[in-house]
């Protein structure tokens, strides 16, 4: 049987929808086959297991945004500009690819070792970010703060709204004319303002 790229992509699209709706543990290969409009035997020809499908989706998700975001801290701008550019790009990427956060969280919960391997193989250099933070401290741009704490703060403030989207829409935005998308558009700059105000000298 010859591999058909269109069929392969159709299966991936179907798997994304199923994983998003039911979570990894709640999805069966038959459900993915049904969603893709093919039989289960053909699905197994293209992808041997549910784990294989999910890993491919995760790898694609990480390739979408990791290299671009980490490279922001490798430029010649100072840490303040880096934070502004990073938070803007991070949130903009998730607005355009809203399924990425959920898939990453699922993989962290189910297979933490594989997600760590993917992060390491992607070329992410956390030490580069740490050095940039320490340089900002040495130059008197920001207050003393552990680089690890700052990195966690930035990622948390950017990521959480997308992971908790149903709660935000159902509780915080309940009976509010403002949409989640409008809130996230403003958040592209609000997160940086909040962080910089907390650490700037």
C-alpha positions, 0 to 999 in steps of 0.5 A: 500500500502506498502512503498518501500524504492527504490521508495521513494529514486527514488522520492527524486532523481527526486525531487532534479533534478527538484528543482535544475533546476526550483527552488522551486516555478517552480516545480509541483508535476506532474513534479516530478512524471514524472521524477521519472517514476511514477503516481501522486497518487503514489507520493502523497502516499509517499510524501503529498506535494512539501513542504514536499519533499523539507524539507526532502531534506533540512534536508538531506543536512544539516545533510551532513555537519553541525555536521562535520563542527561545531565540527572542532571548538570544538577540541583542535587546535587553531583558525588558524588551525580551520579556515584551517580545516573548510574552507577545509572541507566546500568547499570539502563538497560542491564539493562532494554535489554541490546541497546543497548550492542552496537548502539552499539558496532557503529555506532561501529565501522561509521559513527562519523560518524553516531553522533557526529551522533546524539549531537550532535542528542540534546542531550547537553551534555558541557560541563555535565558538565565544569563539574560536575566542575570545580565539585566540584574547586573546592569541595574535594569531589574531587581534581584530575582532568581531567573528560574522564578522569573521564567516560571512566572512568565510561562504561567501567566501566558499559559494558564488562561489557555489551559483554563479557557472553559473556566475563564469563559464560564466564570470570569467572562460570564454575562460579559460581552467581551470575548475570550479572544478579545481578552487574550489580544489585550493580554499580549501586552498586559502580561509584559506590563505586569511582569516588568512593573514587578521587577523593574528598578 
